Each structure stands twice: as C-alpha cells, then as structure tokens.
Amino acid sequence: MDNYLRDGIAAAKAGDKSRAFDLLMRASEIPATSEQAWLWLSSVVNDDSERLFCLNNVLRINPENVAAQRGTAMLRQKGIFPAIPVYPSSQKNGSVQNYTPKPVSQLETSSWSYGAPALPQTSPVPVIPPKPQQPSYETDWKKQEITGYFDYAVMELANKKSYKLVEKALASRGASLEIAKAVVKDADEAVRKARRAGYKKRMTRGFLWTVVGIILTCGTYAFADSLGGKYVLFYGAIVFGFIDLVIGVIGWLMNL
C-alpha cells in the first residue's frame, strides 16, 4: 500500500480529517491507489454533495465498486447533486512536510563555482531564490474542480435550466465568470450531442417501423386474391412509426 494512502487512512480513522484529506488527495493521483483514496475521501468530506463527488470518481475508475454503487444510489435518491469538496484552508496555504522543495539559500548559491575557485566579492550580490515548484496535487485538484463544474452544468442543463442560472450557480461555487461561461458552453454542447444521439435512434426506429408496416401491408395486399380478397393493414406500425420518425427529425434538428 502506498504511504500516502496508508497514512491517509490512519488519519481518517484517528479523526484528523484535514490531514487525511491532504494525504488522500495525493494518493488519488497515483493510479494504483486512486480508487481507494477517493473512497476514503468520501468519509472525510463535509457533506453529502461532496461525498457524492468522491463516489462518482470511484465509479469512473471502477464502475463495479459495490460500496460506491450503494453510496451514490442512496445519495441520488435524496436528490443530492455532486459538489467540489472544500479544501481545508489551513492545509491549502500551509507547506507540506517533506513535500514542497526548499529554496536554495543565498550562501549556498554564492558558493557555486562551476569548476573554478570562488572569487571573493567586494559587494554582496542579491540572489533570488528559485520559486518553489507548485505541488502537482494542487494542479490535479484544479482539474478535478473543473470536472465537477462540468458535471454539475451538464445535469442542470439536462434538467432544462437556463444558461444564466447555471452560470450563477457555478459562480456561487467559486468559479470565475469566464470559467463559468466556458464550462456552460462545453456542457451545453455535450447535452445537445447526447440529445441528438437519442433523437437519431428514435428517428431510425420510427423509419424502420414505418417501412416494415408498409411492406407487410403491401405484401398482404398483393396476395389478397389468394386470401379471399382480404388483406391486412398494419396501421399501428405505420402510424406510430411515422410519429417517432417525425419527432426524431424535429428533435435532432432542434439540437444542432
């Protein structure tokens, strides 16, 4: 077991949620431990909406995870929508022990000679220490945050909420106006694409039923003489198939 996951689980069991959150977030970056990390994260976040976000990530990694399936089912029955877990401010702004690289001191930098003896300096030269590299988990956290915004926007737009309302909702969750607009635009395209696919299936189904109904009707009419002058009109397949065809075409065109 990875050290981050092991220590994060231990912190979660001990009730230290801030430390558990920090360690488990880093464990979620590692493919071998990401599934268990997100599952344990669901136990240390603040509320059900954040818990659903974590469990959704578990199912993205392993759709067969039984614990995540049960958890998401119960939360969705309550009408819960996923939300980005709140990152503890005390941990976000603080340094991480044995993780953030330390800047090189002025004394160490001035002694570098690159193969030649160091010459005495008459006046001290200010040395700007290199900017510490941003921990990778913060960058990945932003990616998860954007993913959460996108998932939320898709659900709201699928429920026929207006663009303005969804943008305001994202802004209230911490997104800037530019990010909110970009996310809503991408989410709208994803919703339209899904709807086009659904209407295309309905259009195809309606077309097939209409054609089959017409063929069967024509077939029985062609053999009407041998059947005593009777034939069968498959009006159910023709009518309902034609209705599906029309609805599919209109819906597909409206979502271009």
N, C-alpha and C positions, 0 to 999 in steps of 0.2 A: 504494500500500500504506500502511495506517495506521502511524503512528510506533511505537505500542506493539507491533504485530505485527513490524514490521521490526527494531526494537531487540531484541525478544524472541528472534527467530530468530538474530540476530547473537550474542546472549549464549549461546544454546543451542549454536551452532557453536563458540563460544570455550570452552565447558565451564563457564561460570558459571551453574550450574543454579538457584541461589537468585534471581539477578536475572532469569533467563529465566522462571522460574515466576511472579514478580511481574508482569512485563510482559505475559506471555501470558494470565494470568488477567484482566487489564484488557482485553486485546484480545478475549477471549472474550465480553465484554459487548456488543461492537459487532457488529450483525448482518452487516455486510459482511466482517468478519474472524473471526467466531466459529468457523467450520468449520476454517479453517487453524490458528487458535490452539489449539483442542482437539487437533488432530492433532499439532502440535509439542509440546504439553504432555505427550503420551504418551511423548515421547522424553526428558523430563527428570524424570519422577516416579521414586519409589524402587523400586517392584516391579511385578510383573505384574498384581496385583489393582487397583492404582491406574491402571495403563496401560489395563486393560480398561474402567474407569470413563470415562476420557477418550475412548476409541474409541467407546464407546456413545453419548456426547454428540455425536460427529461424525456417527454414523448417524442420530441423532434429527434433526439439521439437514439432512443429505443422505444418504438411505438408499442412494444409488448410488455413494458414495465407495468406490472399489476398494481403496485402501490400508487403510481402516478395516475393510472387509469381511474382508480377508485376516487382518488382525491379530486381530480378535475371534474368527474361526473357529479360529485356532491356539491362542489362549488358552483358549477354551471346551473344546477337545479335551483340554487339560491338566487340566480340572476347576477352572479358576480362576473365582472369584466376584469381582464388582466391589467395590471398597472406596474410600472417600473418600481422595483424595490428601492426604498430610500436608503442611500448610502450614509452610514454614520459620519457626521461632520468631524468628530474628533479623530476618526481614523483616516478620513479622506485628506485632511490638511496636515496630518502628522507624518513623520517619517516612519518607515518600516524598518525594524531592526534587521540587519544582515541582508537587506534587500536593495535599498537605494545606494548607488555608488557614491562614495565620499569625494568631494572636490579635492584636487591636488593643492597642497598648501604652497604659499609663496616661497618658503625656504626650500622645499623640495624642487620646485620649478627652477629656481635660480641656480641650483647646483648641477643642472643638466649640462654636459659638455660636448655630447655627440663625438666622443673620441679625443677631444682636445682638453688640456687642463683648464679649469675655470679661472678666468681672469678677475682680479679684484675690481669692483665697481666703485666709482667715485660718488655716485648718487644712486639711491635705490630706484629701481625701475618697477613701477607698479605692475603686478601680474594679475590678470583677470582669470580667476579660476574657471575651468570649463563648467558649463551649465549641466547640472546632474541630469542624466537621461531619465525621461519620464518612464515610470514603471509600465510594463506592457499591459498589466491588468487594467489600468485606467483607460487605455485606448480601447481595449476589448469591451470595457464597461460602456463606453460611448456607443460602440456598435450594438450592444445589447439594448441600450436605451432607444436608439433609432428603430431597432426591430420592434420593440414594444410599442412605440408610437405608431408604426406602420400597421401592426396587428390591430391596435385599437381603432385606427382610422378605417380600416377595411370593414371591421364589424359594424361601426356606426354608419358608414355609407351603405353597407348592405341592408341595414335597417331603415334606409331612406332618410337619414339625417342630412341636413343641408351642409354645404361646404363650410359656410361661415360658422355654424355651430360646432362642427368638428374642429375647425382651426382654433376657435376659442377654448374648446376643451383641451386640446394639446398645449396651448399656451398656458392654461391653468396648471398643467402637469409639469411645467418647466421648460417647454420648447420655445425657442425664439420664433418670431413671426415668420422669418424666412424659412426656417426648418419646417414649421407647421404647414406653410403653403406647399412646400416641395413634397412633404410626406403625403398630404391630402391629394395632390395631383397624381403621385405614383399609385396611391391606394385606389383612387377613382379609376385609373386605367386597369388595375388588377381586377376590380369589381366588374367593370364593363367587359373585360376579356372573359371572365367566368360566366357572366350572363350571356354573352354571345355564344359560348360553347353550349350552354343549356338550351338556348333557343334554336341553335343549329340542330341539336339532337331532336327537339320537338318537331322542327320543320322536316327533317328527314323521315321521322316516324310517320308524320301526317301524310307525306308524299307517298310512302310505301303502302300505307293502309288504303289511300285513295286509289292508287294504281291496282292493288290486289282486288279491291272491291269492284272496280270497273272490269277487270279481266274476268273475274268469276261471273259477273253478270252477263258479259258478252258471251262467255263460254256456254252458260246455260241457255241463253237466247238462241245461240247457233244450233243447239241440239233440241230446240223446242219442239220441232216436228216429231222427233222420235220419242219425245216425252209427253205426247198427247197435247201439244200446243201450249204447254206451260213452261215458264222459266222463272228463275229466282232473281229478285233484285236485292243485291247486298247493299241496301241503302245505309245501314248502320256504319259499315266500314267506310263507305264513300263520304257520308256527311261528317262523321266525327274526324275522319282522316283529313278532310278538307279544312275543317275548323282548326285542327292542330297545325296544318300547313300554313294557314293564313296568320295565326297567332305567332308561329315561329318566325315567319318572314318579317312581320311588323316589329317584333321584339328584337330580332337581330339587327334590323336597320336602325332602330332607336338607340342601340348601344354601340354604334360605330364611332 
